[in-house]
Amino acid sequence: MKLIKREHYLSKLINVIGTPDIKVITGVRRCGKSKLLEAFKNYITDNIKEHNIIHINFNMKEFDELKNYNDLYDYINNHFKEEKKNFILIDEVQMCEQFEKAINWIHAEEKYDIYVTGSNAFLLSSDLATLFTGRTFEIQVFPFSFKEFIEYYNYNDLDDAFDHYVIEGGMAGSYLYKTTEEKYEYLKSLYNTLIIRDIKTKYNIRNTKLIEELNDFLMDNISNLTSARNIAKELSTTKNSVSDKTISNYLNYLCNAFAFYKIRRFDIQGKKYLASQDKYYLVDPSFKYALIGTKNMNYGRIYENIVAIELKRRGYEIYVGILKNKEIDFVAMKKDEKFYIQVSDDISNEKTFEREVTPLLQIRDAYPKILIARTKHDTYQYEGIQIIDIANWLNEEKKMES
């Protein structure tokens, strides 16, 4: 498989070399965590003098005997080298029973620089503080961005690249298959492993049919506001009633596994977070096509999903903006940055354009306001609002300014 340098993530690992944190690489299954760890290993080899790398990949047979935490600890200690910088790189750490004991022991000795990856269902962001007694530094990896997609395929035509990216997505493992059908078969198998095996095993779920129905419901309602109560009502039948609590738990499981990202609502005028209804965005839209097909495609919703994940990839906190009875797709914030975004498909129709810009024009503060759509034109301004083609926006990384 062709490899590209994912500098965005690699630089994060490089920047924390030598810190006392336990560095944890997380993300949805098959998004490139293991390849990132390999790239980091190569960086250490090429750039750090007097290093010693203890690399354990539990996917490989040679490390099968280390699947007990005592054996793992002994192996690491036996490979320690004095007078050198000792790096520990462990891939799929959850395959070692009670791995957290071994990691905590070696971390307490303060003589190793520790980096681990693991299955998304077994090494959750919410579990890190409980698993590890030392401080952790999490690096969340996403599927390929549009820029990485272009680099992988060496596209010269931005519009052609975007049309393919919308359908093929960012799960690089699917790129090895020649036909769309083969790509989707791979993605379907991968996602079913995520839902049925990982989540079912982690949470001991017996009613797999319900979580599959919930998953399909979320995929079919990308960008729609919803709640556990509404979903429970929708999935209940005359014979079987579904509780709000069960749906709420299952929603958390799907989000913990990085299959979906929950986005809360934010009252722009009142400057407060709102409860009861949220939006759920899929980690990569290609999973939706693979599981429930491409009929009745709503490109506006798909574009909104792509923008949501890209904002997360760029490190923004995002919320659904509420202004009186109007909705702004995203309020994005990071440090001193804040901006408002509307996302649409085709804004050539005057009524559609007016519908999209009206909520932005009603916001009275001075933060940048952006309308992202499939314009196929250069960026232009409309009453202080930036109108940006989505392919151009995805292909740039600069700070958004008004």
C-alpha positions as CSV (number, residue, x, y, z in Angstrom):
1,M,0.0,0.0,0.0
2,K,1.2,3.5,-0.9
3,L,2.2,5.5,2.2
4,I,2.1,9.2,2.7
5,K,3.6,11.3,5.5
6,R,0.9,12.5,7.8
7,E,2.9,15.4,9.0
8,H,0.0,16.9,11.0
9,Y,0.0,13.9,13.4
10,L,3.7,13.1,13.2
11,S,4.6,16.6,14.3
12,K,2.3,16.2,17.4
13,L,4.3,13.1,18.4
14,I,7.6,14.8,17.7
15,N,6.6,17.8,19.8
16,V,6.0,15.7,23.0
17,I,9.2,13.6,22.8
18,G,10.8,13.6,26.3
19,T,7.7,14.7,28.2
20,P,6.6,12.4,31.1
21,D,3.2,11.8,29.6
22,I,1.9,8.4,28.4
23,K,1.2,9.2,24.7
24,V,-1.9,7.5,23.5
25,I,-2.9,7.4,19.8
26,T,-6.6,6.9,19.4
27,G,-9.1,6.9,16.5
28,V,-11.5,4.7,14.6
29,R,-10.3,1.3,13.5
30,R,-8.0,1.3,10.4
31,C,-7.6,5.0,10.3
32,G,-3.8,4.8,10.2
33,K,-2.7,4.6,13.9
34,S,-0.2,1.8,13.3
35,K,1.3,3.4,10.2
36,L,1.7,6.6,12.2
37,L,3.6,4.8,14.9
38,E,5.9,3.2,12.3
39,A,6.6,6.7,10.8
40,F,7.4,7.9,14.3
41,K,9.8,5.0,14.8
42,N,11.5,6.0,11.6
43,Y,11.8,9.6,12.8
44,I,13.5,8.5,16.0
45,T,15.9,6.2,14.1
46,D,16.9,9.0,11.7
47,N,17.0,12.0,14.1
48,I,17.8,11.0,17.7
49,K,21.2,9.8,18.7
50,E,21.8,7.1,21.2
51,H,18.3,5.8,21.1
52,N,16.8,2.4,22.0
53,I,13.4,1.5,20.6
54,I,11.4,-1.2,22.2
55,H,8.7,-1.8,19.6
56,I,5.9,-4.3,20.3
57,N,3.2,-5.0,17.8
58,F,0.6,-7.4,19.2
59,N,-0.7,-8.1,15.7
60,M,2.5,-10.1,15.0
61,K,3.0,-13.7,16.1
62,E,6.4,-13.0,17.7
63,F,4.8,-11.0,20.5
64,D,2.0,-13.5,21.2
65,E,3.8,-14.7,24.4
66,L,3.6,-11.2,25.9
67,K,-0.2,-11.1,26.3
68,N,0.1,-11.2,30.1
69,Y,1.0,-7.9,31.8
70,N,3.8,-9.5,33.8
71,D,5.4,-10.9,30.7
72,L,5.0,-7.6,29.0
73,Y,6.7,-5.8,31.9
74,D,9.6,-8.3,32.0
75,Y,10.2,-8.0,28.3
76,I,10.4,-4.3,28.4
77,N,12.8,-4.3,31.4
78,N,15.0,-6.9,29.7
79,H,15.4,-4.7,26.7
80,F,16.2,-1.5,28.6
81,K,19.6,0.0,27.7
82,E,21.5,2.3,30.1
83,E,22.9,5.5,28.8
84,K,20.4,5.6,25.9
85,K,17.0,7.3,25.4
86,N,14.6,4.4,25.7
87,F,11.4,4.6,23.7
88,I,8.5,2.2,24.1
89,L,6.2,1.8,21.1
90,I,3.3,-0.6,21.7
91,D,0.7,-1.3,19.0
92,E,-2.7,-2.8,19.8
93,V,-1.9,-2.7,23.5
94,Q,-5.4,-3.9,24.5
95,M,-4.4,-7.4,23.3
96,C,-2.3,-7.8,26.5
97,E,-4.5,-8.7,29.4
98,Q,-4.5,-6.0,32.0
99,F,-2.0,-4.0,30.0
100,E,-2.6,-0.9,32.1
101,K,-0.7,-2.5,35.0
102,A,2.4,-3.0,33.0
103,I,2.2,0.5,31.5
104,N,1.7,2.1,34.9
105,W,4.7,0.2,36.3
106,I,7.1,1.2,33.6
107,H,5.8,4.8,33.6
108,A,6.5,5.0,37.4
109,E,10.1,4.1,36.8
110,E,10.6,7.4,34.9
111,K,13.1,5.9,32.4
112,Y,11.0,5.3,29.3
113,D,9.2,7.5,26.8
114,I,5.9,5.7,26.2
115,Y,3.7,5.6,23.1
116,V,0.7,3.2,22.6
117,T,-2.1,2.6,20.2
118,G,-5.1,0.4,20.8
119,S,-8.5,-0.7,19.5
120,N,-10.9,2.2,19.7
121,A,-13.4,0.3,21.8
122,F,-10.9,-0.7,24.4
123,L,-8.7,2.4,24.7
124,L,-11.3,5.1,25.0
125,S,-10.7,8.8,25.6
126,S,-13.1,8.6,28.6
127,D,-11.1,5.6,30.1
128,L,-7.6,7.1,29.9
129,A,-7.6,8.8,33.3
130,T,-8.9,5.6,34.9
131,L,-6.6,3.2,33.1
132,F,-3.4,5.1,33.6
133,T,-2.3,6.6,36.9
134,G,0.1,9.0,35.1
135,R,-0.8,11.9,32.9
136,T,-1.8,11.0,29.3
137,F,-1.4,12.9,26.1
138,E,-4.0,11.9,23.5
139,I,-3.4,12.2,19.8
140,Q,-6.7,11.5,17.9
141,V,-6.2,10.3,14.4
142,F,-8.9,10.7,11.7
143,P,-9.4,9.1,8.3
144,F,-7.6,10.8,5.4
145,S,-8.4,14.4,4.8
146,F,-9.2,15.7,1.4
147,K,-5.6,17.1,1.2
148,E,-4.3,13.6,2.0
149,F,-6.6,12.0,-0.5
150,I,-5.2,14.3,-3.2
151,E,-1.7,13.5,-2.2
152,Y,-2.3,9.8,-2.2
153,Y,-3.8,9.7,-5.7
154,N,-1.7,12.6,-7.0
155,Y,-4.7,14.5,-8.4
156,N,-4.2,17.6,-10.4
157,D,-7.9,18.5,-10.9
158,L,-9.4,19.8,-7.6
159,D,-13.0,19.4,-8.7
160,D,-12.5,15.8,-10.0
161,A,-10.7,14.9,-6.7
162,F,-13.5,16.3,-4.6
163,D,-16.2,14.4,-6.6
164,H,-14.3,11.2,-5.9
165,Y,-13.5,12.0,-2.3
166,V,-17.2,12.5,-1.5
167,I,-17.9,9.0,-2.7
168,E,-14.8,7.1,-1.7
169,G,-14.1,8.9,1.7
170,G,-10.9,8.8,3.7
171,M,-10.5,5.2,4.8
172,A,-7.3,4.5,3.0
173,G,-7.6,0.7,3.3
174,S,-10.4,0.8,0.7
175,Y,-8.1,2.5,-1.8
176,L,-6.4,-0.8,-2.6
177,Y,-9.6,-2.1,-4.2
178,K,-10.3,-1.2,-7.9
179,T,-14.1,-1.0,-8.1
180,T,-16.5,0.9,-6.0
181,E,-18.4,-2.3,-5.1
182,E,-15.2,-3.8,-3.8
183,K,-14.3,-0.7,-1.8
184,Y,-17.8,-0.7,-0.2
185,E,-17.5,-4.4,0.6
186,Y,-14.3,-3.8,2.5
187,L,-15.8,-0.8,4.3
188,K,-18.9,-2.8,5.2
189,S,-16.9,-5.6,6.7
190,L,-14.7,-3.1,8.6
191,Y,-17.6,-1.3,10.1
192,N,-19.4,-4.5,11.0
193,T,-16.3,-5.5,12.9
194,L,-16.4,-2.1,14.7
195,I,-20.1,-2.4,15.6
196,I,-20.6,-6.1,16.2
197,R,-17.3,-7.3,17.5
198,D,-15.6,-4.4,19.3
199,I,-18.6,-2.7,20.8
200,K,-20.5,-5.9,21.6
201,T,-17.4,-7.4,23.3
202,K,-16.6,-4.2,25.2
203,Y,-20.1,-3.7,26.6
204,N,-21.4,-7.2,26.5
205,I,-24.3,-6.3,24.3
206,R,-26.8,-9.0,23.6
207,N,-29.3,-7.0,21.5
208,T,-27.1,-6.5,18.5
209,K,-30.1,-5.9,16.3
210,L,-31.0,-2.8,18.2
211,I,-27.6,-1.2,18.0
212,E,-27.5,-2.0,14.2
213,E,-30.9,-0.3,13.8
214,L,-29.7,2.7,15.8
215,N,-26.6,2.9,13.7
216,D,-28.6,2.8,10.5
217,F,-31.0,5.5,11.9
218,L,-28.0,7.8,12.7
219,M,-26.5,7.3,9.2
220,D,-29.8,8.1,7.6
221,N,-30.3,11.2,9.7
222,I,-26.9,12.8,9.5
223,S,-27.1,16.6,10.3
224,N,-30.6,16.3,11.8
225,L,-31.2,17.3,15.4
226,T,-32.3,14.3,17.4
227,S,-32.5,12.9,21.0
228,A,-32.5,9.6,22.7
229,R,-36.2,10.0,23.4
230,N,-37.0,10.6,19.8
231,I,-34.9,7.7,18.6
232,A,-36.4,5.4,21.2
233,K,-39.9,6.3,20.0
234,E,-38.8,5.8,16.3
235,L,-37.3,2.4,16.9
236,S,-40.0,1.0,19.2
237,T,-42.5,-1.4,17.7
238,T,-45.9,-2.7,18.9
239,K,-44.2,-5.7,20.3
240,N,-41.0,-4.3,21.6
241,S,-40.5,-1.0,23.5
242,V,-37.1,0.6,23.5
243,S,-36.1,2.7,26.5
244,D,-34.5,6.2,26.3
245,K,-31.8,5.0,28.7
246,T,-30.8,2.1,26.4
247,I,-30.6,4.4,23.4
248,S,-28.6,6.9,25.3
249,N,-26.1,4.2,26.4
250,Y,-25.8,2.9,22.8
251,L,-25.3,6.4,21.5
252,N,-22.4,6.8,23.9
253,Y,-20.9,3.4,22.8
254,L,-21.0,4.5,19.1
255,C,-19.3,7.8,20.0
256,N,-16.7,6.1,22.3
257,A,-15.8,3.9,19.4
258,F,-15.2,7.0,17.2
259,A,-17.9,5.9,14.8
260,F,-19.9,9.0,15.4
261,Y,-19.2,12.5,16.9
262,K,-21.9,14.1,19.0
263,I,-22.3,17.8,18.5
264,R,-24.2,19.9,21.1
265,R,-26.3,23.0,20.5
266,F,-25.2,26.4,21.6
267,D,-27.4,29.5,22.1
268,I,-25.5,32.3,20.4
269,Q,-27.5,35.1,22.0
270,G,-27.7,33.6,25.5
271,K,-24.2,32.2,25.3
272,K,-25.1,28.9,26.9
273,Y,-25.3,25.2,25.9
274,L,-28.6,23.6,25.2
275,A,-29.8,20.2,26.3
276,S,-32.2,17.6,24.8
277,Q,-31.3,17.6,21.1
278,D,-27.9,17.0,19.4
279,K,-26.5,16.1,16.0
280,Y,-24.4,13.1,15.2
281,Y,-21.8,13.1,12.4
282,L,-20.3,9.9,11.0
283,V,-16.5,9.6,11.1
284,D,-16.4,9.0,7.4
285,P,-19.4,9.2,5.0
286,S,-18.1,6.3,2.9
287,F,-19.4,4.0,5.7
288,K,-22.9,5.3,5.1
289,Y,-22.7,4.4,1.4
290,A,-21.3,0.9,2.2
291,L,-24.0,0.0,4.7
292,I,-27.2,1.7,3.5
293,G,-26.4,2.6,-0.1
294,T,-26.2,5.8,-2.2
295,K,-29.9,6.1,-3.2
296,N,-31.6,9.4,-2.5
297,M,-28.3,11.2,-1.9
298,N,-28.6,14.5,0.0
299,Y,-25.3,16.1,-0.8
300,G,-26.0,19.1,1.5
301,R,-26.0,16.7,4.5
302,I,-22.9,14.8,3.3
303,Y,-21.0,18.1,2.8
304,E,-22.0,19.2,6.3
305,N,-20.7,15.9,7.6
306,I,-17.4,16.3,5.8
307,V,-17.0,19.9,7.1
308,A,-17.8,18.7,10.7
309,I,-15.1,16.0,10.6
310,E,-12.6,18.4,9.0
311,L,-13.2,21.0,11.7
312,K,-12.6,18.3,14.3
313,R,-9.5,17.2,12.4
314,R,-8.2,20.8,12.6
315,G,-8.7,20.9,16.3
316,Y,-11.8,23.0,16.7
317,E,-14.5,22.6,19.2
318,I,-17.8,22.7,17.3
319,Y,-21.4,23.3,18.2
320,V,-24.7,23.8,16.4
321,G,-25.5,27.5,16.7
322,I,-29.1,28.5,17.7
323,L,-30.2,32.1,17.2
324,K,-33.8,32.6,18.2
325,N,-35.6,30.3,15.7
326,K,-32.7,30.1,13.3
327,E,-29.9,27.4,13.1
328,I,-26.3,27.9,12.2
329,D,-24.6,24.7,11.2
330,F,-21.4,25.2,13.1
331,V,-20.0,27.5,15.8
332,A,-16.2,26.7,15.7
333,M,-13.8,27.7,18.4
334,K,-10.2,27.2,19.1
335,K,-8.1,29.4,21.5
336,D,-8.7,33.0,20.3
337,E,-10.5,31.9,17.1
338,K,-14.2,31.7,16.6
339,F,-16.3,31.7,13.5
340,Y,-19.7,30.7,12.2
341,I,-20.3,28.4,9.3
342,Q,-23.2,27.4,7.1
343,V,-22.8,24.5,4.7
344,S,-24.9,24.0,1.6
345,D,-24.8,22.1,-1.7
346,D,-26.0,24.4,-4.5
347,I,-26.5,28.1,-3.7
348,S,-27.1,29.2,-7.3
349,N,-30.8,29.4,-6.5
350,E,-31.7,32.8,-5.0
351,K,-34.1,31.3,-2.3
352,T,-31.5,28.8,-1.2
353,F,-28.8,31.4,-1.0
354,E,-31.1,33.7,1.1
355,R,-32.0,30.8,3.4
356,E,-28.3,30.1,4.1
357,V,-27.1,33.7,4.6
358,T,-30.0,35.0,6.6
359,P,-29.0,33.4,9.9
360,L,-25.4,34.6,9.5
361,L,-26.5,38.1,8.8
362,Q,-28.6,38.1,12.0
363,I,-25.5,37.5,14.2
364,R,-24.4,40.8,15.6
365,D,-20.9,40.1,16.8
366,A,-17.7,40.7,14.7
367,Y,-16.5,37.1,14.4
368,P,-16.0,35.8,10.9
369,K,-19.0,34.3,9.1
370,I,-18.6,31.7,6.3
371,L,-20.8,30.0,3.8
372,I,-19.2,26.8,2.4
373,A,-20.9,25.4,-0.7
374,R,-20.1,23.7,-4.0
375,T,-19.7,27.0,-5.9
376,K,-16.7,26.0,-8.1
377,H,-15.6,29.6,-7.9
378,D,-13.0,31.6,-6.1
379,T,-13.9,32.9,-2.6
380,Y,-15.9,36.1,-2.6
381,Q,-17.7,38.3,-0.1
382,Y,-21.4,39.0,0.4
383,E,-22.2,41.6,3.1
384,G,-19.2,40.5,5.1
385,I,-19.8,36.8,4.7
386,Q,-17.1,34.7,3.0
387,I,-18.6,32.4,0.3
388,I,-16.1,29.6,-0.1
389,D,-16.1,26.6,-2.4
390,I,-16.0,23.5,-0.3
391,A,-13.2,21.9,-2.3
392,N,-11.1,25.0,-1.9
393,W,-11.8,25.2,1.9
394,L,-10.9,21.5,2.4
395,N,-7.7,22.0,0.5
396,E,-6.5,24.9,2.6
397,E,-5.3,25.0,6.2
398,K,-4.9,28.7,6.9
399,K,-6.8,30.4,9.7
400,M,-10.2,31.6,8.6
401,E,-10.5,35.4,8.6
402,S,-13.2,37.8,7.7
